[in-house]
Amino acid sequence: MAYVVTDPCIQCKHTNCSAVCPVDAFREGPNFLVIDPLECIDCDACVAECPEEAIYPDDEVPMEWVDYIELNERLSEEWAEHVINEVKEPLPEVDMWSGREDKREHLIENWENALEVGT
């Protein structure tokens, strides 16, 4: 079992969770974080640190976000060089995005697109 970052993280990207991870399992994308399932040791430390309540054990991910299990797996490979293990400021418009639902269409998956958009 590994932990999974889900929809509420998109466009918020708080990093408190990554700072408490003892094995550096978090990967940073332009506007989202993921957990590398091969690195995650199921310690549960990150869950309480997420103000968006976006992190779940993979066997408890809500049905509407089950596809985030595969998404975390895929993006953790694509973002392998973007290990994050420190606290950074959340995204500038976090207050506007916090608590919103169905944010998947706003996920920026690659850093090149983020540079074009200005993230």
N, CA, C and O atoms as a Tinker XYZ file with bonds, in Angstrom:
   476  protein
     1  N      0.845000   -1.177000    0.000000    73     2
     2  CA     0.000000    0.000000    0.000000    64     1     3
     3  C      0.895000    1.246000    0.000000    63     2     4     5
     4  O      1.931000    1.294000    0.662000    81     3
     5  N      0.460000    2.239000   -0.758000    73     3     6
     6  CA     1.139000    3.532000   -0.784000    64     5     7
     7  C      0.080000    4.616000   -0.602000    63     6     8     9
     8  O     -1.118000    4.357000   -0.718000    81     7
     9  N      0.529000    5.801000   -0.323000    73     7    10
    10  CA    -0.381000    6.936000   -0.214000    64     9    11
    11  C     -0.462000    7.645000   -1.558000    63    10    12    13
    12  O      0.464000    7.591000   -2.367000    81    11
    13  N     -1.602000    8.319000   -1.780000    73    11    14
    14  CA    -1.911000    8.925000   -3.064000    64    13    15
    15  C     -2.379000   10.361000   -2.840000    63    14    16    17
    16  O     -3.194000   10.627000   -1.957000    81    15
    17  N     -1.860000   11.275000   -3.642000    73    15    18
    18  CA    -2.322000   12.657000   -3.631000    64    17    19
    19  C     -3.453000   12.762000   -4.654000    63    18    20    21
    20  O     -3.336000   12.261000   -5.772000    81    19
    21  N     -4.549000   13.416000   -4.264000    73    19    22
    22  CA    -5.732000   13.474000   -5.113000    64    21    23
    23  C     -6.101000   14.908000   -5.497000    63    22    24    25
    24  O     -5.365000   15.851000   -5.207000    81    23
    25  N     -7.219000   15.048000   -6.135000    73    23    26
    26  CA    -7.735000   16.279000   -6.728000    64    25    27
    27  C     -7.607000   17.551000   -5.891000    63    26    28    29
    28  O     -7.246000   18.585000   -6.454000    81    27
    29  N     -7.877000   17.544000   -4.593000    73    27    30
    30  CA    -7.821000   18.809000   -3.845000    64    29    31
    31  C     -6.465000   19.509000   -3.865000    63    30    32    33
    32  O     -6.399000   20.704000   -3.577000    81    31
    33  N     -5.402000   18.817000   -4.191000    73    31    34
    34  CA    -4.066000   19.415000   -4.230000    64    33    35
    35  C     -3.859000   20.310000   -5.456000    63    34    36    37
    36  O     -3.055000   21.241000   -5.410000    81    35
    37  N     -4.566000   20.039000   -6.534000    73    35    38
    38  CA    -4.366000   20.784000   -7.777000    64    37    39
    39  C     -4.619000   22.266000   -7.547000    63    38    40    41
    40  O     -5.627000   22.659000   -6.960000    81    39
    41  N     -3.688000   23.074000   -8.020000    73    39    42
    42  CA    -3.708000   24.532000   -7.942000    64    41    43
    43  C     -3.502000   25.070000   -6.518000    63    42    44    45
    44  O     -3.588000   26.280000   -6.305000    81    43
    45  N     -3.236000   24.206000   -5.555000    73    43    46
    46  CA    -2.946000   24.652000   -4.193000    64    45    47
    47  C     -1.485000   24.367000   -3.871000    63    46    48    49
    48  O     -0.720000   25.277000   -3.549000    81    47
    49  N     -1.109000   23.103000   -3.960000    73    47    50
    50  CA     0.261000   22.633000   -3.801000    64    49    51
    51  C      0.922000   23.106000   -2.503000    63    50    52    53
    52  O      1.993000   23.713000   -2.513000    81    51
    53  N      0.255000   22.810000   -1.394000    73    51    54
    54  CA     0.917000   22.999000   -0.102000    64    53    55
    55  C      2.036000   21.958000   -0.032000    63    54    56    57
    56  O      1.904000   20.883000   -0.617000    81    55
    57  N      3.098000   22.243000    0.647000    73    55    58
    58  CA     4.223000   21.307000    0.664000    64    57    59
    59  C      4.577000   20.818000    2.068000    63    58    60    61
    60  O      5.615000   20.186000    2.262000    81    59
    61  N      3.727000   21.105000    3.033000    73    59    62
    62  CA     3.952000   20.638000    4.403000    64    61    63
    63  C      4.139000   19.119000    4.413000    63    62    64    65
    64  O      4.967000   18.591000    5.156000    81    63
    65  N      3.372000   18.435000    3.594000    73    63    66
    66  CA     3.406000   16.977000    3.522000    64    65    67
    67  C      4.783000   16.470000    3.108000    63    66    68    69
    68  O      5.295000   15.507000    3.678000    81    67
    69  N      5.371000   17.118000    2.124000    73    67    70
    70  CA     6.666000   16.658000    1.618000    64    69    71
    71  C      7.781000   16.849000    2.639000    63    70    72    73
    72  O      8.741000   16.079000    2.666000    81    71
    73  N      7.656000   17.866000    3.471000    73    71    74
    74  CA     8.697000   18.155000    4.462000    64    73    75
    75  C      8.759000   17.103000    5.569000    63    74    76    77
    76  O      9.812000   16.914000    6.177000    81    75
    77  N      7.650000   16.420000    5.837000    73    75    78
    78  CA     7.644000   15.415000    6.905000    64    77    79
    79  C      7.885000   13.995000    6.394000    63    78    80    81
    80  O      7.983000   13.059000    7.187000    81    79
    81  N      7.979000   13.835000    5.094000    73    79    82
    82  CA     8.181000   12.502000    4.520000    64    81    83
    83  C      9.606000   12.025000    4.810000    63    82    84    85
    84  O     10.570000   12.667000    4.391000    81    83
    85  N      9.746000   10.906000    5.521000    73    83    86
    86  CA    11.088000   10.448000    5.894000    64    85    87
    87  C     11.889000    9.810000    4.763000    63    86    88    89
    88  O     13.085000    9.564000    4.919000    81    87
    89  N     11.245000    9.538000    3.626000    73    87    90
    90  CA    11.945000    8.857000    2.536000    64    89    91
    91  C     11.945000    9.637000    1.217000    63    90    92    93
    92  O     12.280000    9.078000    0.173000    81    91
    93  N     11.577000   10.906000    1.252000    73    91    94
    94  CA    11.569000   11.733000    0.043000    64    93    95
    95  C     10.750000   11.116000   -1.088000    63    94    96    97
    96  O     11.222000   11.010000   -2.220000    81    95
    97  N      9.524000   10.711000   -0.775000    73    95    98
    98  CA     8.660000   10.067000   -1.762000    64    97    99
    99  C      7.856000   11.059000   -2.603000    63    98   100   101
   100  O      7.229000   10.663000   -3.585000    81    99
   101  N      7.864000   12.328000   -2.237000    73    99   102
   102  CA     7.066000   13.314000   -2.974000    64   101   103
   103  C      7.809000   13.826000   -4.200000    63   102   104   105
   104  O      9.025000   14.020000   -4.187000    81   103
   105  N      7.027000   14.039000   -5.268000    73   103   106
   106  CA     7.529000   14.637000   -6.498000    64   105   107
   107  C      6.687000   15.872000   -6.771000    63   106   108   109
   108  O      5.476000   15.876000   -6.549000    81   107
   109  N      7.341000   16.916000   -7.254000    73   107   110
   110  CA     6.673000   18.186000   -7.483000    64   109   111
   111  C      6.429000   18.417000   -8.960000    63   110   112   113
   112  O      7.330000   18.289000   -9.788000    81   111
   113  N      5.187000   18.762000   -9.271000    73   111   114
   114  CA     4.827000   19.203000  -10.608000    64   113   115
   115  C      4.538000   20.690000  -10.573000    63   114   116   117
   116  O      4.627000   21.312000   -9.514000    81   115
   117  N      4.199000   21.264000  -11.698000    73   115   118
   118  CA     3.952000   22.704000  -11.752000    64   117   119
   119  C      2.841000   23.180000  -10.813000    63   118   120   121
   120  O      2.957000   24.248000  -10.211000    81   119
   121  N      1.768000   22.396000  -10.684000    73   119   122
   122  CA     0.669000   22.831000   -9.820000    64   121   123
   123  C      0.046000   21.678000   -9.030000    63   122   124   125
   124  O     -1.145000   21.702000   -8.721000    81   123
   125  N      0.862000   20.670000   -8.706000    73   123   126
   126  CA     0.360000   19.461000   -8.056000    64   125   127
   127  C      1.555000   18.689000   -7.503000    63   126   128   129
   128  O      2.668000   18.809000   -8.015000    81   127
   129  N      1.326000   17.912000   -6.474000    73   127   130
   130  CA     2.332000   16.999000   -5.936000    64   129   131
   131  C      1.850000   15.571000   -6.121000    63   130   132   133
   132  O      0.644000   15.329000   -6.172000    81   131
   133  N      2.764000   14.631000   -6.223000    73   131   134
   134  CA     2.422000   13.208000   -6.243000    64   133   135
   135  C      3.351000   12.468000   -5.293000    63   134   136   137
   136  O      4.384000   12.987000   -4.870000    81   135
   137  N      2.959000   11.252000   -4.972000    73   135   138
   138  CA     3.777000   10.376000   -4.134000    64   137   139
   139  C      4.233000    9.197000   -4.968000    63   138   140   141
   140  O      3.424000    8.527000   -5.609000    81   139
   141  N      5.520000    8.950000   -4.957000    73   139   142
   142  CA     6.079000    7.804000   -5.669000    64   141   143
   143  C      5.729000    6.547000   -4.875000    63   142   144   145
   144  O      6.203000    6.380000   -3.751000    81   143
   145  N      4.900000    5.655000   -5.445000    73   143   146
   146  CA     4.480000    4.468000   -4.699000    64   145   147
   147  C      5.623000    3.495000   -4.393000    63   146   148   149
   148  O      5.519000    2.675000   -3.481000    81   147
   149  N      6.708000    3.592000   -5.158000    73   147   150
   150  CA     7.850000    2.713000   -4.901000    64   149   151
   151  C      8.711000    3.222000   -3.753000    63   150   152   153
   152  O      9.463000    2.455000   -3.150000    81   151
   153  N      8.604000    4.513000   -3.449000    73   151   154
   154  CA     9.365000    5.104000   -2.351000    64   153   155
   155  C      8.567000    5.170000   -1.046000    63   154   156   157
   156  O      9.138000    5.098000    0.042000    81   155
   157  N      7.259000    5.307000   -1.161000    73   155   158
   158  CA     6.391000    5.480000    0.011000    64   157   159
   159  C      6.480000    4.268000    0.936000    63   158   160   161
   160  O      6.383000    3.125000    0.488000    81   159
   161  N      6.666000    4.531000    2.233000    73   159   162
   162  CA     6.763000    3.441000    3.219000    64   161   163
   163  C      5.510000    3.356000    4.093000    63   162   164   165
   164  O      5.519000    2.702000    5.136000    81   163
   165  N      4.442000    4.013000    3.667000    73   163   166
   166  CA     3.150000    3.925000    4.341000    64   165   167
   167  C      3.205000    4.388000    5.790000    63   166   168   169
   168  O      2.548000    3.808000    6.655000    81   167
   169  N      3.972000    5.413000    6.054000    73   167   170
   170  CA     4.137000    5.864000    7.439000    64   169   171
   171  C      2.992000    6.747000    7.924000    63   170   172   173
   172  O      2.807000    6.902000    9.131000    81   171
   173  N      2.216000    7.332000    7.000000    73   171   174
   174  CA     1.047000    8.136000    7.354000    64   173   175
   175  C      1.406000    9.551000    7.821000    63   174   176   177
   176  O      0.503000   10.314000    8.164000    81   175
   177  N      2.666000    9.922000    7.848000    73   175   178
   178  CA     3.066000   11.237000    8.366000    64   177   179
   179  C      2.510000   12.387000    7.538000    63   178   180   181
   180  O      2.196000   13.446000    8.083000    81   179
   181  N      2.385000   12.195000    6.246000    73   179   182
   182  CA     1.957000   13.271000    5.353000    64   181   183
   183  C      0.478000   13.613000    5.470000    63   182   184   185
   184  O      0.086000   14.756000    5.235000    81   183
   185  N     -0.333000   12.650000    5.825000    73   183   186
   186  CA    -1.790000   12.838000    5.809000    64   185   187
   187  C     -2.221000   13.996000    6.699000    63   186   188   189
   188  O     -2.979000   14.860000    6.259000    81   187
   189  N     -1.761000   14.026000    7.918000    73   187   190
   190  CA    -2.160000   15.068000    8.868000    64   189   191
   191  C     -1.623000   16.442000    8.476000    63   190   192   193
   192  O     -2.153000   17.459000    8.924000    81   191
   193  N     -0.584000   16.488000    7.649000    73   191   194
   194  CA     0.035000   17.762000    7.267000    64   193   195
   195  C     -0.645000   18.440000    6.083000    63   194   196   197
   196  O     -0.346000   19.595000    5.780000    81   195
   197  N     -1.546000   17.745000    5.417000    73   195   198
   198  CA    -2.183000   18.288000    4.212000    64   197   199
   199  C     -3.429000   19.088000    4.576000    63   198   200   201
   200  O     -4.431000   18.506000    4.989000    81   199
   201  N     -3.385000   20.426000    4.430000    73   199   202
   202  CA    -4.554000   21.235000    4.777000    64   201   203
   203  C     -5.730000   21.053000    3.818000    63   202   204   205
   204  O     -6.854000   21.435000    4.141000    81   203
   205  N     -5.484000   20.478000    2.653000    73   203   206
   206  CA    -6.554000   20.248000    1.678000    64   205   207
   207  C     -7.204000   18.870000    1.833000    63   206   208   209
   208  O     -8.179000   18.561000    1.150000    81   207
   209  N     -6.662000   18.048000    2.731000    73   207   210
   210  CA    -7.142000   16.666000    2.918000    64   209   211
   211  C     -7.152000   15.911000    1.583000    63   210   212   213
   212  O     -8.141000   15.280000    1.208000    81   211
   213  N     -6.024000   15.996000    0.886000    73   211   214
   214  CA    -5.896000   15.424000   -0.451000    64   213   215
   215  C     -5.188000   14.080000   -0.480000    63   214   216   217
   216  O     -5.098000   13.467000   -1.543000    81   215
   217  N     -4.679000   13.595000    0.661000    73   215   218
   218  CA    -3.841000   12.395000    0.665000    64   217   219
   219  C     -4.583000   11.227000    1.322000    63   218   220   221
   220  O     -5.135000   11.349000    2.416000    81   219
   221  N     -4.576000   10.086000    0.610000    73   219   222
   222  CA    -5.272000    8.882000    1.080000    64   221   223
   223  C     -4.399000    7.658000    0.878000    63   222   224   225
   224  O     -3.556000    7.634000   -0.019000    81   223
   225  N     -4.597000    6.627000    1.719000    73   223   226
   226  CA    -3.993000    5.332000    1.399000    64   225   227
   227  C     -4.621000    4.841000    0.087000    63   226   228   229
   228  O     -5.797000    5.104000   -0.166000    81   227
   229  N     -3.863000    4.144000   -0.733000    73   227   230
   230  CA    -4.387000    3.754000   -2.045000    64   229   231
   231  C     -5.637000    2.880000   -1.978000    63   230   232   233
   232  O     -6.416000    2.844000   -2.930000    81   231
   233  N     -5.834000    2.183000   -0.874000    73   231   234
   234  CA    -7.043000    1.356000   -0.764000    64   233   235
   235  C     -8.223000    2.109000   -0.143000    63   234   236   237
   236  O     -9.273000    1.516000    0.104000    81   235
   237  N     -8.057000    3.414000    0.111000    73   235   238
   238  CA    -9.136000    4.237000    0.663000    64   237   239
   239  C     -9.416000    5.483000   -0.174000    63   238   240   241
   240  O    -10.139000    6.375000    0.269000    81   239
   241  N     -8.857000    5.551000   -1.367000    73   239   242
   242  CA    -9.097000    6.692000   -2.245000    64   241   243
   243  C    -10.582000    6.701000   -2.627000    63   242   244   245
   244  O    -11.111000    5.678000   -3.063000    81   243
   245  N    -11.258000    7.842000   -2.469000    73   243   246
   246  CA   -12.668000    7.912000   -2.868000    64   245   247
   247  C    -12.859000    7.506000   -4.333000    63   246   248   249
   248  O    -12.002000    7.770000   -5.176000    81   247
   249  N    -13.969000    6.876000   -4.614000    73   247   250
   250  CA   -14.237000    6.339000   -5.958000    64   249   251
   251  C    -14.026000    7.367000   -7.070000    63   250   252   253
   252  O    -13.502000    7.028000   -8.131000    81   251
   253  N    -14.427000    8.613000   -6.837000    73   251   254
   254  CA   -14.312000    9.616000   -7.898000    64   253   255
   255  C    -12.861000    9.969000   -8.208000    63   254   256   257
   256  O    -12.583000   10.621000   -9.215000    81   255
   257  N    -11.937000    9.545000   -7.352000    73   255   258
   258  CA   -10.526000    9.865000   -7.560000    64   257   259
   259  C     -9.641000    8.627000   -7.717000    63   258   260   261
   260  O     -8.420000    8.733000   -7.597000    81   259
   261  N    -10.215000    7.483000   -7.976000    73   259   262
   262  CA    -9.436000    6.241000   -8.107000    64   261   263
   263  C     -8.376000    6.363000   -9.196000    63   262   264   265
   264  O     -7.306000    5.767000   -9.080000    81   263
   265  N     -8.653000    7.125000  -10.252000    73   263   266
   266  CA    -7.668000    7.289000  -11.322000    64   265   267
   267  C     -6.410000    8.022000  -10.865000    63   266   268   269
   268  O     -5.395000    8.003000  -11.563000    81   267
   269  N     -6.465000    8.663000   -9.709000    73   267   270
   270  CA    -5.281000    9.341000   -9.169000    64   269   271
   271  C     -4.227000    8.331000   -8.686000    63   270   272   273
   272  O     -3.061000    8.690000   -8.527000    81   271
   273  N     -4.617000    7.111000   -8.459000    73   271   274
   274  CA    -3.631000    6.083000   -8.087000    64   273   275
   275  C     -2.652000    5.905000   -9.245000    63   274   276   277
   276  O     -1.438000    5.961000   -9.053000    81   275
   277  N     -3.183000    5.693000  -10.439000    73   275   278
   278  CA    -2.346000    5.550000  -11.625000    64   277   279
   279  C     -1.644000    6.860000  -11.954000    63   278   280   281
   280  O     -0.495000    6.854000  -12.396000    81   279
   281  N     -2.321000    7.976000  -11.745000    73   279   282
   282  CA    -1.733000    9.281000  -12.033000    64   281   283
   283  C     -0.499000    9.530000  -11.168000    63   282   284   285
   284  O      0.524000    9.991000  -11.675000    81   283
   285  N     -0.581000    9.231000   -9.866000    73   283   286
   286  CA     0.575000    9.386000   -8.986000    64   285   287
   287  C      1.721000    8.501000   -9.458000    63   286   288   289
   288  O      2.877000    8.925000   -9.473000    81   287
   289  N      1.399000    7.282000   -9.842000    73   287   290
   290  CA     2.423000    6.344000  -10.307000    64   289   291
   291  C      3.114000    6.865000  -11.570000    63   290   292   293
   292  O      4.342000    6.871000  -11.657000    81   291
   293  N      2.326000    7.294000  -12.531000    73   291   294
   294  CA     2.874000    7.770000  -13.805000    64   293   295
   295  C      3.659000    9.072000  -13.634000    63   294   296   297
   296  O      4.780000    9.196000  -14.127000    81   295
   297  N      3.064000   10.038000  -12.936000    73   295   298
   298  CA     3.738000   11.326000  -12.791000    64   297   299
   299  C      4.960000   11.247000  -11.880000    63   298   300   301
   300  O      5.898000   12.028000  -12.040000    81   299
   301  N      4.961000   10.326000  -10.938000    73   299   302
   302  CA     6.160000   10.195000  -10.097000    64   301   303
   303  C      7.349000    9.735000  -10.936000    63   302   304   305
   304  O      8.492000   10.071000  -10.624000    81   303
   305  N      7.093000    8.972000  -11.993000    73   303   306
   306  CA     8.161000    8.589000  -12.919000    64   305   307
   307  C      8.573000    9.780000  -13.789000    63   306   308   309
   308  O      9.761000   10.044000  -13.971000    81   307
   309  N      7.575000   10.494000  -14.323000    73   307   310
   310  CA     7.860000   11.631000  -15.196000    64   309   311
   311  C      8.549000   12.768000  -14.443000    63   310   312   313
   312  O      9.387000   13.475000  -15.004000    81   311
   313  N      8.191000   12.938000  -13.180000    73   311   314
   314  CA     8.756000   14.023000  -12.368000    64   313   315
   315  C      9.860000   13.516000  -11.437000    63   314   316   317
   316  O     10.133000   14.142000  -10.413000    81   315
   317  N     10.486000   12.412000  -11.773000    73   315   318
   318  CA    11.481000   11.778000  -10.896000    64   317   319
   319  C     12.588000   12.738000  -10.450000    63   318   320   321
   320  O     13.089000   12.629000   -9.331000    81   319
   321  N     12.964000   13.662000  -11.311000    73   319   322
   322  CA    14.033000   14.598000  -10.947000    64   321   323
   323  C     13.531000   15.760000  -10.093000    63   322   324   325
   324  O     14.324000   16.606000   -9.677000    81   323
   325  N     12.242000   15.813000   -9.831000    73   323   326
   326  CA    11.653000   16.900000   -9.051000    64   325   327
   327  C     11.264000   16.438000   -7.640000    63   326   328   329
   328  O     10.135000   16.649000   -7.195000    81   327
   329  N     12.200000   15.816000   -6.960000    73   327   330
   330  CA    11.969000   15.405000   -5.571000    64   329   331
   331  C     11.785000   16.660000   -4.729000    63   330   332   333
   332  O     12.542000   17.622000   -4.861000    81   331
   333  N     10.781000   16.644000   -3.867000    73   331   334
   334  CA    10.567000   17.772000   -2.966000    64   333   335
   335  C     10.523000   17.250000   -1.536000    63   334   336   337
   336  O      9.795000   16.305000   -1.229000    81   335
   337  N     11.304000   17.872000   -0.673000    73   335   338
   338  CA    11.373000   17.439000    0.728000    64   337   339
   339  C     11.482000   18.633000    1.676000    63   338   340   341
   340  O     12.035000   18.534000    2.771000    81   339
   341  N     10.939000   19.761000    1.222000    73   339   342
   342  CA    10.974000   20.971000    2.030000    64   341   343
   343  C      9.661000   21.733000    1.864000    63   342   344   345
   344  O      8.897000   21.490000    0.930000    81   343
   345  N      9.423000   22.643000    2.776000    73   343   346
   346  CA     8.232000   23.480000    2.687000    64   345   347
   347  C      8.517000   24.653000    1.759000    63   346   348   349
   348  O      9.524000   25.349000    1.897000    81   347
   349  N      7.616000   24.855000    0.820000    73   347   350
   350  CA     7.658000   26.015000   -0.065000    64   349   351
   351  C      6.315000   26.731000    0.090000    63   350   352   353
   352  O      5.362000   26.169000    0.629000    81   351
   353  N      6.253000   27.941000   -0.375000    73   351   354
   354  CA     4.988000   28.661000   -0.355000    64   353   355
   355  C      3.992000   27.944000   -1.271000    63   354   356   357
   356  O      4.377000   27.452000   -2.331000    81   355
   357  N      2.707000   27.878000   -0.873000    73   355   358
   358  CA     1.710000   27.313000   -1.792000    64   357   359
   359  C      1.587000   28.214000   -3.022000    63   358   360   361
   360  O      2.165000   29.300000   -3.063000    81   359
   361  N      0.850000   27.770000   -3.998000    73   359   362
   362  CA     0.672000   28.569000   -5.200000    64   361   363
   363  C     -0.005000   29.896000   -4.868000    63   362   364   365
   364  O     -0.777000   29.970000   -3.912000    81   363
   365  N      0.268000   30.933000   -5.635000    73   363   366
   366  CA    -0.228000   32.272000   -5.308000    64   365   367
   367  C     -1.743000   32.390000   -5.168000    63   366   368   369
   368  O     -2.221000   33.182000   -4.355000    81   367
   369  N     -2.502000   31.628000   -5.935000    73   367   370
   370  CA    -3.960000   31.726000   -5.883000    64   369   371
   371  C     -4.586000   30.619000   -5.049000    63   370   372   373
   372  O     -5.723000   30.219000   -5.300000    81   371
   373  N     -3.852000   30.119000   -4.058000    73   371   374
   374  CA    -4.327000   29.007000   -3.238000    64   373   375
   375  C     -5.681000   29.300000   -2.606000    63   374   376   377
   376  O     -6.528000   28.409000   -2.534000    81   375
   377  N     -5.901000   30.515000   -2.152000    73   375   378
   378  CA    -7.176000   30.830000   -1.497000    64   377   379
   379  C     -8.354000   30.701000   -2.456000    63   378   380   381
   380  O     -9.448000   30.318000   -2.042000    81   379
   381  N     -8.147000   31.012000   -3.708000    73   379   382
   382  CA    -9.202000   30.892000   -4.702000    64   381   383
   383  C     -9.512000   29.425000   -5.031000    63   382   384   385
   384  O    -10.655000   29.086000   -5.337000    81   383
   385  N     -8.501000   28.562000   -4.968000    73   383   386
   386  CA    -8.649000   27.171000   -5.365000    64   385   387
   387  C     -8.947000   26.225000   -4.211000    63   386   388   389
   388  O     -9.505000   25.149000   -4.428000    81   387
   389  N     -8.592000   26.596000   -3.014000    73   387   390
   390  CA    -8.784000   25.729000   -1.851000    64   389   391
   391  C    -10.267000   25.408000   -1.666000    63   390   392   393
   392  O    -11.115000   26.301000   -1.671000    81   391
   393  N    -10.558000   24.133000   -1.504000    73   391   394
   394  CA   -11.940000   23.707000   -1.281000    64   393   395
   395  C    -12.754000   23.494000   -2.543000    63   394   396   397
   396  O    -13.873000   22.987000   -2.467000    81   395
   397  N    -12.232000   23.863000   -3.691000    73   395   398
   398  CA   -12.946000   23.631000   -4.951000    64   397   399
   399  C    -12.903000   22.148000   -5.300000    63   398   400   401
   400  O    -12.010000   21.417000   -4.870000    81   399
   401  N    -13.865000   21.727000   -6.073000    73   399   402
   402  CA   -13.936000   20.330000   -6.505000    64   401   403
   403  C    -13.708000   20.224000   -8.003000    63   402   404   405
   404  O    -13.809000   21.207000   -8.738000    81   403
   405  N    -13.398000   19.013000   -8.438000    73   403   406
   406  CA   -13.252000   18.706000   -9.869000    64   405   407
   407  C    -12.234000   19.613000  -10.561000    63   406   408   409
   408  O    -12.567000   20.325000  -11.508000    81   407
   409  N    -11.010000   19.578000  -10.084000    73   407   410
   410  CA    -9.960000   20.450000  -10.617000    64   409   411
   411  C     -9.056000   19.754000  -11.634000    63   410   412   413
   412  O     -8.107000   20.367000  -12.122000    81   411
   413  N     -9.323000   18.507000  -11.961000    73   411   414
   414  CA    -8.434000   17.708000  -12.816000    64   413   415
   415  C     -8.088000   18.405000  -14.131000    63   414   416   417
   416  O     -6.949000   18.325000  -14.590000    81   415
   417  N     -9.051000   19.082000  -14.736000    73   415   418
   418  CA    -8.790000   19.731000  -16.025000    64   417   419
   419  C     -7.741000   20.841000  -15.905000    63   418   420   421
   420  O     -7.203000   21.290000  -16.917000    81   419
   421  N     -7.449000   21.280000  -14.695000    73   419   422
   422  CA    -6.470000   22.343000  -14.471000    64   421   423
   423  C     -5.068000   21.808000  -14.153000    63   422   424   425
   424  O     -4.128000   22.584000  -13.981000    81   423
   425  N     -4.937000   20.494000  -14.078000    73   423   426
   426  CA    -3.646000   19.880000  -13.789000    64   425   427
   427  C     -2.683000   20.102000  -14.952000    63   426   428   429
   428  O     -2.996000   19.788000  -16.101000    81   427
   429  N     -1.519000   20.640000  -14.641000    73   427   430
   430  CA    -0.459000   20.812000  -15.635000    64   429   431
   431  C      0.533000   19.676000  -15.395000    63   430   432   433
   432  O      1.168000   19.604000  -14.342000    81   431
   433  N      0.656000   18.799000  -16.374000    73   431   434
   434  CA     1.471000   17.603000  -16.182000    64   433   435
   435  C      2.934000   17.772000  -16.540000    63   434   436   437
   436  O      3.775000   17.033000  -16.027000    81   435
   437  N      3.265000   18.715000  -17.399000    73   435   438
   438  CA     4.694000   18.829000  -17.701000    64   437   439
   439  C      5.187000   20.241000  -17.504000    63   438   440   441
   440  O      4.462000   21.219000  -17.686000    81   439
   441  N      6.442000   20.310000  -17.127000    73   439   442
   442  CA     7.066000   21.585000  -16.788000    64   441   443
   443  C      7.161000   22.524000  -17.989000    63   442   444   445
   444  O      7.112000   23.740000  -17.807000    81   443
   445  N      7.293000   22.009000  -19.193000    73   443   446
   446  CA     7.378000   22.869000  -20.382000    64   445   447
   447  C      6.086000   23.648000  -20.556000    63   446   448   449
   448  O      6.120000   24.841000  -20.856000    81   447
   449  N      4.929000   22.983000  -20.368000    73   447   450
   450  CA     3.643000   23.680000  -20.459000    64   449   451
   451  C      3.528000   24.724000  -19.370000    63   450   452   453
   452  O      2.954000   25.790000  -19.594000    81   451
   453  N      4.056000   24.441000  -18.206000    73   451   454
   454  CA     3.981000   25.387000  -17.088000    64   453   455
   455  C      4.752000   26.652000  -17.422000    63   454   456   457
   456  O      4.317000   27.748000  -17.068000    81   455
   457  N      5.872000   26.523000  -18.088000    73   455   458
   458  CA     6.656000   27.689000  -18.447000    64   457   459
   459  C      5.929000   28.548000  -19.481000    63   458   460   461
   460  O      6.032000   29.775000  -19.463000    81   459
   461  N      5.191000   27.893000  -20.383000    73   459   462
   462  CA     4.404000   28.622000  -21.377000    64   461   463
   463  C      3.258000   29.383000  -20.722000    63   462   464   465
   464  O      2.925000   30.493000  -21.136000    81   463
   465  N      2.652000   28.776000  -19.689000    73   463   466
   466  CA     1.521000   29.384000  -19.001000    64   465   467
   467  C      1.982000   30.406000  -17.978000    63   466   468   469
   468  O      1.210000   31.277000  -17.575000    81   467
   469  N      3.237000   30.308000  -17.553000    73   467   470
   470  CA     3.774000   31.251000  -16.590000    64   469   471
   471  C      3.687000   30.800000  -15.165000    63   470   472   473
   472  O      3.705000   31.636000  -14.261000    81   471
   473  N      3.592000   29.492000  -14.917000    73   471   474
   474  CA     3.531000   28.959000  -13.563000    64   473   475
   475  C      4.915000   28.920000  -12.961000    63   474   476
   476  O      5.078000   28.500000  -11.816000    81   475
